[in-house]
């Protein structure tokens, strides 16, 4: 696995889980969007591990999850959180073009 999740992203995900009682935050790429794959963020009240899930600990019993399908498209990716005016999660995947909305990636 060659995905970097920044400390600021992990801290924000942990805060979201703690504040809302979530067990996990999941990121997945799904068919659709204006470029072929669209990124989706989904909190989960209960986390049931699935085969191939890649996880990062957000505390004792909370995790950030990327599924096996998504991880195959994310070689060298960086997951970050930040911004000046409107902080947000950002996913950058080298060699994958994104559309103007920044949430959709080209399948090539």
C-alpha positions as CSV (number, residue, x, y, z in Angstrom):
1,X,0.0,0.0,0.0
2,X,1.4,3.4,-1.0
3,X,-1.2,5.9,0.4
4,X,-0.3,8.8,2.7
5,X,-2.9,10.0,5.1
6,X,-1.7,13.3,6.8
7,X,-1.9,13.8,10.5
8,X,-4.4,16.7,10.0
9,X,-6.7,14.4,8.1
10,X,-6.5,11.7,10.7
11,X,-7.1,14.2,13.5
12,X,-10.2,15.6,11.7
13,X,-11.6,12.2,11.1
14,X,-11.0,11.3,14.8
15,X,-12.9,14.4,15.8
16,X,-15.8,13.7,13.5
17,X,-16.0,10.1,14.9
18,X,-15.8,11.3,18.5
19,X,-18.3,14.1,18.1
20,X,-20.9,12.0,16.3
21,X,-20.4,8.5,17.7
22,X,-19.1,7.0,14.5
23,X,-16.9,3.9,14.5
24,X,-15.4,4.6,11.0
25,X,-15.0,7.0,8.2
26,X,-14.8,5.3,4.8
27,X,-13.5,6.7,1.5
28,X,-14.4,4.9,-1.7
29,X,-14.3,5.5,-5.4
30,X,-17.5,4.6,-7.2
31,X,-18.5,4.6,-10.8
32,X,-20.0,7.9,-11.9
33,X,-19.1,11.6,-11.7
34,X,-18.1,13.6,-14.6
35,X,-14.8,11.7,-15.2
36,X,-15.5,8.0,-14.5
37,X,-14.9,7.6,-10.8
38,X,-16.3,9.8,-8.0
39,X,-15.0,9.9,-4.5
40,X,-17.4,9.3,-1.7
41,X,-16.9,10.0,2.1
42,X,-19.2,8.0,4.4
43,X,-19.3,7.8,8.2
44,X,-20.3,4.5,9.7
45,X,-21.9,3.9,13.1
46,X,-20.6,0.3,13.1
47,X,-17.6,-0.9,11.2
48,X,-17.7,-4.5,9.9
49,X,-14.3,-5.3,8.3
50,X,-14.5,-6.5,4.7
51,X,-11.9,-8.6,2.9
52,X,-9.2,-6.3,1.5
53,X,-10.0,-3.2,3.6
54,X,-7.1,-1.0,4.5
55,X,-7.4,0.9,7.8
56,X,-5.7,3.6,9.8
57,X,-6.4,3.9,13.5
58,X,-8.3,7.0,14.7
59,X,-8.1,6.0,18.3
60,X,-8.7,2.9,20.3
61,X,-11.8,1.7,18.5
62,X,-12.2,4.0,15.5
63,X,-10.7,3.6,12.0
64,X,-10.4,5.3,8.6
65,X,-11.2,2.8,5.9
66,X,-10.4,2.4,2.2
67,X,-11.9,-0.7,0.5
68,X,-10.0,-3.1,-1.8
69,X,-11.5,-1.7,-5.0
70,X,-10.6,1.9,-4.2
71,X,-7.1,1.2,-3.0
72,X,-6.2,-0.2,-6.4
73,X,-6.7,3.2,-8.0
74,X,-4.9,5.2,-5.3
75,X,-1.2,4.3,-5.7
76,X,0.8,7.2,-4.4
77,X,-2.3,9.1,-3.2
78,X,-2.4,11.6,-0.4
79,X,-5.4,12.2,1.8
80,X,-5.3,15.6,3.5
81,X,-7.5,18.0,5.4
82,X,-7.1,21.7,5.3
83,X,-7.7,25.0,3.5
84,X,-8.0,28.6,4.4
85,X,-11.5,29.7,3.7
86,X,-13.4,26.4,3.7
87,X,-11.4,23.5,5.1
88,X,-12.2,20.1,3.5
89,X,-10.8,16.7,2.9
90,X,-8.7,16.5,-0.3
91,X,-7.5,13.4,-2.1
92,X,-4.7,13.7,-4.6
93,X,-3.9,10.8,-6.8
94,X,-0.8,11.1,-9.1
95,X,-1.3,10.3,-12.7
96,X,-5.1,10.5,-12.4
97,X,-6.7,13.5,-13.9
98,X,-9.6,15.0,-11.9
99,X,-12.4,17.2,-13.2
100,X,-13.2,20.7,-12.1
101,X,-15.2,19.7,-9.1
102,X,-12.2,17.9,-7.6
103,X,-14.3,14.9,-6.5
104,X,-14.2,12.9,-9.7
105,X,-11.2,11.0,-11.3
106,X,-10.6,9.9,-14.9
107,X,-10.5,6.1,-15.4
108,X,-7.6,5.3,-17.7
